[in-house]
């Protein structure tokens, strides 16, 4: 089961990252977008804590990549990567804590 969960979670992270690029192009509400990036990365990393960094890159990297291609310079959306990393690490911590408490309560 573990070998199926990781590709599914990483695939969902890629889809979420591409969806967030379209959200970024259509809205100027940076706070909502930053919250979405953080929460999506956190939720997916809570499911699969070992893939937290890969999830953070899949969720947060598409926005600065697309902005760099549009502008040709250093993208302003590089903060998206920071929010994704913070969310992924927070979610991984929560996932680890929940798994350890579930394992100790069942023993």
MIKEKOL-264305 format. One record per residue: x, y, z of N, C-alpha, C in turn. Coordinates in steps of 0.2 Angstrom, whole numbers. Example, Ala and Ser with C-alpha at 12.3 -4.5 7.8 and 13.67 -1.06 7.14 Angstrom:
BEGIN
<node n_px="66" n_py="-28" n_pz="39" ca_px="62" ca_py="-22" ca_pz="39" c_px="66" c_py="-16" c_pz="39"/>
<node n_px="64" n_py="-11" n_pz="35" ca_px="68" ca_py="-5" ca_pz="36" c_px="64" c_py="0" c_pz="39"/>
***
This chain:
BEGIN
<node n_px="4" n_py="-6" n_pz="0" ca_px="0" ca_py="0" ca_pz="0" c_px="4" c_py="6" c_pz="0"/>
<node n_px="10" n_py="6" n_pz="4" ca_px="14" ca_py="12" ca_pz="4" c_px="17" c_py="14" c_pz="-3"/>
<node n_px="18" n_py="9" n_pz="-7" ca_px="21" ca_py="10" ca_pz="-14" c_px="16" c_py="13" c_pz="-18"/>
<node n_px="10" n_py="13" n_pz="-17" ca_px="5" ca_py="16" ca_pz="-21" c_px="3" c_py="23" c_pz="-18"/>
<node n_px="4" n_py="24" n_pz="-12" ca_px="2" ca_py="31" ca_pz="-9" c_px="7" c_py="36" c_pz="-11"/>
<node n_px="13" n_py="35" n_pz="-11" ca_px="18" ca_py="40" ca_pz="-13" c_px="17" c_py="43" c_pz="-20"/>
<node n_px="16" n_py="39" n_pz="-25" ca_px="15" ca_py="42" ca_pz="-32" c_px="8" c_py="45" c_pz="-32"/>
<node n_px="3" n_py="43" n_pz="-29" ca_px="-3" ca_py="46" ca_pz="-29" c_px="-2" c_py="53" c_pz="-26"/>
<node n_px="1" n_py="54" n_pz="-20" ca_px="2" ca_py="60" ca_pz="-17" c_px="6" c_py="65" c_pz="-21"/>
<node n_px="11" n_py="63" n_pz="-24" ca_px="16" ca_py="67" ca_pz="-28" c_px="12" c_py="69" c_pz="-34"/>
<node n_px="8" n_py="65" n_pz="-37" ca_px="4" ca_py="67" ca_pz="-43" c_px="-1" c_py="72" c_pz="-41"/>
<node n_px="-4" n_py="71" n_pz="-35" ca_px="-9" ca_py="76" ca_pz="-33" c_px="-5" c_py="83" c_pz="-32"/>
<node n_px="1" n_py="83" n_pz="-29" ca_px="5" ca_py="89" ca_pz="-28" c_px="6" c_py="92" c_pz="-34"/>
<node n_px="8" n_py="88" n_pz="-40" ca_px="9" ca_py="91" ca_pz="-46" c_px="3" c_py="95" c_pz="-49"/>
<node n_px="-3" n_py="91" n_pz="-49" ca_px="-9" ca_py="94" ca_pz="-51" c_px="-11" c_py="100" c_pz="-47"/>
<node n_px="-10" n_py="100" n_pz="-41" ca_px="-11" ca_py="106" ca_pz="-36" c_px="-7" c_py="112" c_pz="-38"/>
<node n_px="0" n_py="111" n_pz="-40" ca_px="4" ca_py="116" ca_pz="-42" c_px="2" c_py="119" c_pz="-48"/>
<node n_px="0" n_py="115" n_pz="-53" ca_px="-2" ca_py="118" ca_pz="-59" c_px="-8" c_py="122" c_pz="-59"/>
<node n_px="-13" n_py="119" n_pz="-54" ca_px="-19" ca_py="123" ca_pz="-53" c_px="-18" c_py="130" c_pz="-50"/>
<node n_px="-13" n_py="130" n_pz="-45" ca_px="-11" ca_py="136" ca_pz="-42" c_px="-8" c_py="141" c_pz="-47"/>
<node n_px="-5" n_py="139" n_pz="-52" ca_px="-2" ca_py="143" ca_pz="-57" c_px="-8" c_py="147" c_pz="-60"/>
<node n_px="-13" n_py="143" n_pz="-62" ca_px="-19" ca_py="146" ca_pz="-65" c_px="-23" c_py="151" c_pz="-60"/>
<node n_px="-23" n_py="149" n_pz="-54" ca_px="-26" ca_py="154" ca_pz="-49" c_px="-21" c_py="160" c_pz="-48"/>
<node n_px="-15" n_py="159" n_pz="-49" ca_px="-10" ca_py="165" ca_pz="-48" c_px="-11" c_py="170" c_pz="-54"/>
<node n_px="-13" n_py="167" n_pz="-60" ca_px="-14" ca_py="171" ca_pz="-66" c_px="-20" c_py="175" c_pz="-66"/>
<node n_px="-25" n_py="172" n_pz="-62" ca_px="-32" ca_py="175" ca_pz="-62" c_px="-34" c_py="180" c_pz="-56"/>
<node n_px="-30" n_py="180" n_pz="-51" ca_px="-31" ca_py="183" ca_pz="-45" c_px="-26" c_py="188" c_pz="-43"/>
<node n_px="-27" n_py="193" n_pz="-39" ca_px="-22" ca_py="197" ca_pz="-36" c_px="-22" c_py="196" c_pz="-28"/>
<node n_px="-26" n_py="191" n_pz="-26" ca_px="-27" ca_py="190" ca_pz="-19" c_px="-21" c_py="186" c_pz="-16"/>
<node n_px="-15" n_py="189" n_pz="-15" ca_px="-9" ca_py="185" ca_pz="-13" c_px="-10" c_py="181" c_pz="-6"/>
<node n_px="-14" n_py="184" n_pz="-2" ca_px="-15" ca_py="181" ca_pz="5" c_px="-18" c_py="174" c_pz="4"/>
<node n_px="-24" n_py="174" n_pz="0" ca_px="-27" ca_py="168" ca_pz="-1" c_px="-23" c_py="163" c_pz="-4"/>
<node n_px="-20" n_py="165" n_pz="-9" ca_px="-15" ca_py="160" ca_pz="-13" c_px="-10" c_py="157" c_pz="-8"/>
<node n_px="-7" n_py="162" n_pz="-4" ca_px="-1" ca_py="159" ca_pz="0" c_px="-4" c_py="154" c_pz="5"/>
<node n_px="-10" n_py="155" n_pz="8" ca_px="-14" ca_py="151" ca_pz="12" c_px="-15" c_py="144" c_pz="9"/>
<node n_px="-17" n_py="144" n_pz="2" ca_px="-19" ca_py="138" ca_pz="-1" c_px="-12" c_py="134" c_pz="-2"/>
<node n_px="-7" n_py="138" n_pz="-4" ca_px="-1" ca_py="134" ca_pz="-5" c_px="1" c_py="131" c_pz="1"/>
<node n_px="1" n_py="134" n_pz="7" ca_px="3" ca_py="131" ca_pz="13" c_px="-1" c_py="125" c_pz="15"/>
<node n_px="-8" n_py="126" n_pz="15" ca_px="-12" ca_py="121" ca_pz="17" c_px="-12" c_py="115" c_pz="12"/>
<node n_px="-12" n_py="116" n_pz="6" ca_px="-11" ca_py="110" ca_pz="1" c_px="-5" c_py="106" c_pz="3"/>
<node n_px="1" n_py="110" n_pz="3" ca_px="7" ca_py="106" ca_pz="5" c_px="7" c_py="103" c_pz="12"/>
<node n_px="4" n_py="106" n_pz="16" ca_px="3" ca_py="103" ca_pz="23" c_px="-1" c_py="97" c_pz="23"/>
<node n_px="-7" n_py="97" n_pz="20" ca_px="-11" ca_py="91" ca_pz="20" c_px="-8" c_py="85" c_pz="16"/>
<node n_px="-5" n_py="87" n_pz="10" ca_px="-2" ca_py="81" ca_pz="7" c_px="4" c_py="78" c_pz="10"/>
<node n_px="8" n_py="82" n_pz="14" ca_px="14" ca_py="80" ca_pz="18" c_px="12" c_py="76" c_pz="24"/>
<node n_px="6" n_py="78" n_pz="27" ca_px="3" ca_py="74" ca_pz="32" c_px="2" c_py="67" c_pz="31"/>
<node n_px="0" n_py="66" n_pz="24" ca_px="-2" ca_py="59" ca_pz="22" c_px="4" c_py="55" c_pz="21"/>
<node n_px="9" n_py="59" n_pz="18" ca_px="16" ca_py="55" ca_pz="16" c_px="22" c_py="60" c_pz="19"/>
<node n_px="23" n_py="59" n_pz="25" ca_px="29" ca_py="64" ca_pz="28" c_px="36" c_py="63" c_pz="25"/>
<node n_px="37" n_py="57" n_pz="22" ca_px="44" ca_py="56" ca_pz="20" c_px="45" c_py="59" c_pz="13"/>
<node n_px="39" n_py="61" n_pz="10" ca_px="40" ca_py="64" ca_pz="3" c_px="39" c_py="72" c_pz="4"/>
<node n_px="40" n_py="75" n_pz="10" ca_px="38" ca_py="82" ca_pz="11" c_px="42" c_py="87" c_pz="6"/>
<node n_px="48" n_py="86" n_pz="5" ca_px="52" ca_py="90" ca_pz="1" c_px="50" c_py="90" c_pz="-6"/>
<node n_px="49" n_py="84" n_pz="-9" ca_px="46" ca_py="83" ca_pz="-15" c_px="39" c_py="86" c_pz="-16"/>
<node n_px="35" n_py="85" n_pz="-11" ca_px="28" ca_py="88" ca_pz="-12" c_px="29" c_py="96" c_pz="-12"/>
<node n_px="33" n_py="99" n_pz="-7" ca_px="34" ca_py="106" ca_pz="-7" c_px="37" c_py="109" c_pz="-14"/>
<node n_px="41" n_py="105" n_pz="-17" ca_px="44" ca_py="107" ca_pz="-24" c_px="38" c_py="107" c_pz="-29"/>
<node n_px="34" n_py="101" n_pz="-29" ca_px="29" ca_py="100" ca_pz="-34" c_px="23" c_py="106" c_pz="-33"/>
<node n_px="22" n_py="108" n_pz="-27" ca_px="17" ca_py="113" ca_pz="-26" c_px="19" c_py="120" c_pz="-27"/>
<node n_px="25" n_py="121" n_pz="-24" ca_px="27" ca_py="128" ca_pz="-24" c_px="32" c_py="130" c_pz="-30"/>
<node n_px="35" n_py="126" n_pz="-34" ca_px="39" ca_py="128" ca_pz="-39" c_px="36" c_py="130" c_pz="-46"/>
<node n_px="30" n_py="128" n_pz="-48" ca_px="27" ca_py="130" ca_pz="-54" c_px="26" c_py="137" c_pz="-54"/>
<node n_px="24" n_py="141" n_pz="-49" ca_px="23" ca_py="148" ca_pz="-49" c_px="29" c_py="152" c_pz="-51"/>
<node n_px="34" n_py="151" n_pz="-47" ca_px="40" ca_py="155" ca_pz="-49" c_px="43" c_py="153" c_pz="-56"/>
<node n_px="42" n_py="147" n_pz="-58" ca_px="45" ca_py="145" ca_pz="-65" c_px="41" c_py="148" c_pz="-70"/>
<node n_px="34" n_py="148" n_pz="-70" ca_px="30" ca_py="152" ca_pz="-75" c_px="31" c_py="159" c_pz="-75"/>
<node n_px="32" n_py="162" n_pz="-69" ca_px="33" ca_py="169" ca_pz="-68" c_px="40" c_py="171" c_pz="-71"/>
<node n_px="45" n_py="167" n_pz="-70" ca_px="52" ca_py="168" ca_pz="-73" c_px="51" c_py="168" c_pz="-81"/>
<node n_px="47" n_py="163" n_pz="-83" ca_px="47" ca_py="163" ca_pz="-91" c_px="43" c_py="169" c_pz="-94"/>
<node n_px="38" n_py="171" n_pz="-90" ca_px="35" ca_py="177" ca_pz="-92" c_px="39" c_py="184" c_pz="-92"/>
<node n_px="42" n_py="185" n_pz="-86" ca_px="46" ca_py="191" ca_pz="-85" c_px="53" c_py="191" c_pz="-88"/>
<node n_px="56" n_py="185" n_pz="-87" ca_px="63" ca_py="184" ca_pz="-89" c_px="68" c_py="186" c_pz="-84"/>
<node n_px="66" n_py="188" n_pz="-78" ca_px="70" ca_py="190" ca_pz="-73" c_px="69" c_py="186" c_pz="-67"/>
<node n_px="71" n_py="188" n_pz="-61" ca_px="70" ca_py="185" ca_pz="-55" c_px="62" c_py="185" c_pz="-53"/>
<node n_px="59" n_py="180" n_pz="-52" ca_px="52" ca_py="180" ca_pz="-51" c_px="50" c_py="182" c_pz="-44"/>
<node n_px="44" n_py="186" n_pz="-44" ca_px="42" ca_py="188" ca_pz="-38" c_px="38" c_py="183" c_pz="-34"/>
<node n_px="36" n_py="178" n_pz="-37" ca_px="33" ca_py="172" ca_pz="-34" c_px="37" c_py="167" c_pz="-31"/>
<node n_px="44" n_py="169" n_pz="-30" ca_px="48" ca_py="164" ca_pz="-27" c_px="46" c_py="163" c_pz="-19"/>
<node n_px="42" n_py="167" n_pz="-17" ca_px="39" ca_py="166" ca_pz="-10" c_px="35" c_py="160" c_pz="-10"/>
<node n_px="32" n_py="159" n_pz="-15" ca_px="27" ca_py="153" ca_pz="-15" c_px="31" c_py="146" c_pz="-13"/>
<node n_px="37" n_py="146" n_pz="-15" ca_px="41" ca_py="140" ca_pz="-14" c_px="42" c_py="140" c_pz="-6"/>
<node n_px="43" n_py="146" n_pz="-3" ca_px="44" ca_py="146" ca_pz="4" c_px="38" c_py="144" c_pz="8"/>
<node n_px="32" n_py="146" n_pz="6" ca_px="26" ca_py="144" ca_pz="9" c_px="25" c_py="137" c_pz="8"/>
<node n_px="27" n_py="134" n_pz="2" ca_px="26" ca_py="127" ca_pz="1" c_px="30" c_py="123" c_pz="6"/>
<node n_px="37" n_py="125" n_pz="6" ca_px="41" ca_py="122" ca_pz="11" c_px="39" c_py="122" c_pz="18"/>
<node n_px="37" n_py="128" n_pz="20" ca_px="34" ca_py="128" ca_pz="27" c_px="28" c_py="124" c_pz="28"/>
<node n_px="24" n_py="124" n_pz="24" ca_px="18" ca_py="120" ca_pz="24" c_px="19" c_py="112" c_pz="24"/>
<node n_px="24" n_py="110" n_pz="20" ca_px="26" ca_py="103" ca_pz="19" c_px="29" c_py="101" c_pz="26"/>
<node n_px="34" n_py="105" n_pz="28" ca_px="37" ca_py="103" ca_pz="35" c_px="32" c_py="103" c_pz="41"/>
<node n_px="27" n_py="108" n_pz="41" ca_px="22" ca_py="108" ca_pz="46" c_px="18" c_py="101" c_pz="46"/>
<node n_px="16" n_py="100" n_pz="39" ca_px="12" ca_py="94" ca_pz="38" c_px="15" c_py="88" c_pz="40"/>
<node n_px="21" n_py="87" n_pz="38" ca_px="25" ca_py="81" ca_pz="40" c_px="26" c_py="80" c_pz="47"/>
<node n_px="27" n_py="86" n_pz="51" ca_px="27" ca_py="85" ca_pz="58" c_px="21" c_py="82" c_pz="61"/>
<node n_px="15" n_py="85" n_pz="59" ca_px="9" ca_py="83" ca_pz="61" c_px="7" c_py="76" c_pz="59"/>
<node n_px="9" n_py="74" n_pz="53" ca_px="8" ca_py="67" ca_pz="51" c_px="12" c_py="62" c_pz="55"/>
<node n_px="18" n_py="64" n_pz="57" ca_px="23" ca_py="60" ca_pz="61" c_px="20" c_py="59" c_pz="68"/>
<node n_px="17" n_py="65" n_pz="71" ca_px="15" ca_py="64" ca_pz="77" c_px="8" c_py="60" c_pz="78"/>
<node n_px="4" n_py="61" n_pz="73" ca_px="-2" ca_py="57" ca_pz="72" c_px="-1" c_py="50" c_pz="72"/>
<node n_px="4" n_py="48" n_pz="68" ca_px="6" ca_py="41" ca_pz="67" c_px="9" c_py="38" c_pz="73"/>
<node n_px="13" n_py="42" n_pz="76" ca_px="16" ca_py="39" ca_pz="83" c_px="11" c_py="38" c_pz="88"/>
<node n_px="6" n_py="43" n_pz="89" ca_px="1" ca_py="42" ca_pz="94" c_px="-4" c_py="37" c_pz="92"/>
<node n_px="-5" n_py="36" n_pz="86" ca_px="-10" ca_py="30" ca_pz="84" c_px="-6" c_py="23" c_pz="85"/>
<node n_px="0" n_py="23" n_pz="84" ca_px="4" ca_py="17" ca_pz="85" c_px="5" c_py="15" c_pz="93"/>
<node n_px="6" n_py="21" n_pz="97" ca_px="6" ca_py="20" ca_pz="104" c_px="0" c_py="18" c_pz="107"/>
<node n_px="-6" n_py="21" n_pz="105" ca_px="-12" ca_py="19" ca_pz="108" c_px="-15" c_py="12" c_pz="106"/>
<node n_px="-13" n_py="9" n_pz="100" ca_px="-15" ca_py="3" ca_pz="98" c_px="-10" c_py="-3" c_pz="101"/>
<node n_px="-5" n_py="-1" n_pz="104" ca_px="0" ca_py="-6" ca_pz="107" c_px="-2" c_py="-8" c_pz="114"/>
***
